């Protein structure tokens, strides 16, 4: 783990992910630790979660997709409360077809400027082909959310010449100081999550529509991953990131 090179002037963090439950898997315990330290965390879900039904489904009517979306949003609200997250924002792009468009970038820039985020957490825009990385970690929506977020962080959020319509709204440029990338090809930073790991599990338990009611085996896998990642950084349990200073 590294230390911050300069004092933190504002404890605001923006977390941008593609789907409900992505944050809990990737950085839930870290967010809980930050919340305990007094950080105000805004969680942004880019999609509506409407494609998260069972793989064996034979009925995918719009009505059922709407119901699934509403369920997943309720689950995300409950999980965020467990972690101490201040606010959850749903951008409601159709699940499964997210693209790193200018429109998505603009929405993320708007949120960075509104929250004056000191830290931004996002998913990796790059796949990792090492055998221990399951392809499911690199859903196309994850890659798109990561690409759009990094483009929003730099240069757009801090550049008055990008999206002048936001300046007209009174949203002046804001510079993100720290970026934490989940599932990146290279990890250079770990957060010791020993004290908040159980909160991560409790938050995951809120996502019943995706993970079921009996999460015993999942909890053991998540625990094993946390221990293995911690060993590489000399801590008991960890969530790991590629951390960049801006």
GIJO-V121863 format. One line per field, one symbol per residue. ss: DSSP state (A for helix, B for strand, O for the rest). phi: phi as a letter, one per 30 degrees, with the letter a starting at -180 (. if undefined). A space follows every 10 residues. Layout:
ss = ???
phi = ???
This chain:
ss = OOOOOOOOOO OBBBBBBOOO OAAAAAAAAA AAAAAAOOOB BBBBBBBOOO OOOOOOOOOO OAAAAAAAAA AAAAAAAAAA AAAOOOBBBB BBBOOOOOOO OAAAAAAAAA AAAAAOOOBB BBBOOOOOOO OOOOAAAAOA AAAAAAAAAA AAAOOAAAOO OOOAAAAAOO OOOOOOOBBB BBOOOOOOBB BBOOOOAAAA AAAAOOOAAA AOOOOAAAAA AAAAAAAAAA AAAOOOOBBB BBBBBO
phi = .ccddbddca cbbcccbdbe idddddaedd ddddeddjdc cccccdcdid ccdddddcbb dedddddded dddddddddd dddiddaccc didedjbdbd ddddedddee dddddhddcb cbdddcdbcd ddcddddbee dddddddddd dddbcddccd ddhddddddj cdebcdcbbc cdiddbcbbb cdcedbddde ddddddcddc cidccedded dddddddddd edcibdbbcb bccbcc
